[in-house]
Amino acid sequence: MNKVTKFDSFKFPTIAALVPMKAHSERVPGKNLRPLCDKPLFYWILDSHKRSQYINQIFINTDSFEIAEQVKQYFEVSIIHRPEHLQGDMFVANDRIEYELTHIEGINFFLQTHSTNPLVKTETIDQAIEAFFRQSVHRYNWDIAPRGRGKFLRTPGRPDRFH
């Protein structure tokens, strides 16, 4: 169901948040579950998504049943279990995003963030979404993009990039 907001009497399309969370991390082991202010690290960005007036659904892509179970203790989310070929550190992020999109129907706009963004406030997310929809030409240089735009990642001289 689309949320109706006060933004220029515009009825926003359905927007989903995509949050990838893997079990392994070389630099900070178990980072997604590490406590920050008495909650797991993932809690803070998911809480910001939940409070957004525009985000209708949250999808967690994970290779960890532990992460999936802990996330579901706090939030109503959809879990996308990452297949073996998309686990670890040596895969192309576009392949993970494409895999996510094949498991999501009825949603045409996506916002991707990471659990390592615990200080991003709901207001910031909502302002970014509003700014995106105010554009007459969408450049997709933020992590908000419609389905069917080909490559997802952006680096100079290359397709859009999420990192």
Secondary structure, DSSP 8 states (H G I E B T S, - for coil): ---B-SSTT-B---EEEEEEE-S--SSSTTGGGSEETTEEHHHHHHHHHHH-SSEEEEEEEES-HHHHHHHHHH---EEEE--GGG-SS-S-HHHHHHHHHHT--S--EEEE--TT-TT--HHHHHHHHHHHHH-SS----SSEEETT-S---B-TTSSB---
